[in-house]
Amino acid sequence: MHGRTRLAESLASSDITIVPGVYDGISARLVEQVGFDTGFLSGAGVSNSRLAQPDMGVLNLTEIAALTKEITDNVDIPIWADADTGYGNAVNTYQTIRRLADSGAAAVMIEDQKWPKRCGHMKGKSVIPFDEACSKVDAAVAASDEHAPELQIMARTDAAGTHGIDEAIRRCNAYADCGADIVFADALLSEEDIRRAAAEVDAHLCVNMGFGIRSRPTTPLIPAPELEAMGVDAVIYPRLITAAATTGMKNALEELKSAVTTTEETERPDLVVDWGYYTDLIGKPEFEAMEERFSTTTEEAAADDD
């Protein structure tokens, strides 16, 4: 079954859809191998990991489209792509959706922040006017309908942090009326706000959680089963893997720094994955099978015998 169809069916089911964030091929492979059904290509994760820069509008469409293609070519799970604000006006948004659909995305998220956008949990963000935001969702939905009908469009609003929960709910419902398949109210400040959004938004609702992120400034961490009971349809964990990877690299490098000053045994298998596991994860057995399949060794040996 096509990934977009699988994702649509997951969202339509009564079970909440769990969406870990990914930022490159190996993180996407891990999400797939552990058994999650989908992954979210986080713009913040890409900005942080590839550029060592904050999520403040430093990425462009070419970069996201290329990475989406690289990831979707190498995993079977459907991938959601973060398209920030659509990289311009409604016309630009239309083209953005086309490009990301061609890159293999199963869902694309656009948001209503002013450019340059910033992480929804940062201070200083602002949103575009209501009518302009709706026109961009209209364009995104049209691009999906005309070029990739099974593509899921997620329309995100950051209005809760700038105008309050009432405006966030109004925008979510308006974006759903425009045809968005999923709506996402970012940076909700309380459990009560999430309950209100789930009750008052007439569409598939997504929220995000900072699982593993200490001192998160806004949305409280709520277990997925509780979110499901509230009526939330999907939850993304965009920062988990980047934070965990940073911790792992920092710990390993600190151990190496210490090890180079001592002659004592320094093996620390607890800090690294097993080599066999790692080579399996990156697909080495598949490459070896292709080498064996297409090898000319036997043919060359036979020619030499002649």
Salt bridges, closest charged atoms under 4 A:
ASP55 OD2 - LYS117 NZ 3.69
ASP73 OD1 - LYS69 NZ 3.32
ASP84 OD1 - LYS117 NZ 3.12
GLU111 OE2 - LYS117 NZ 3.18
GLU111 OE1 - ARG156 NH1 3.47
ASP112 OD2 - ARG171 NH1 3.21
ASP158 OD2 - LYS125 NZ 3.00
ASP158 OD1 - ARG156 NE 2.79
ASP166 OD1 - ARG196 NH2 2.79
GLU167 OE1 - ARG170 NE 2.88
GLU167 OE2 - ARG171 NE 2.91
ASP186 OD1 - HIS121 NE2 3.64
ASP186 OD2 - ARG156 NH2 3.20
GLU191 OE2 - ARG195 NH2 2.97
GLU200 OE2 - ARG196 NE 2.89
ASP233 OD1 - HIS204 ND1 3.72
GLU254 OE2 - LYS250 NZ 2.80
GLU255 OE1 - ARG268 NH1 3.02
ASP270 OD2 - ARG268 NH2 2.59
GLU288 OE2 - LYS284 NZ 2.32
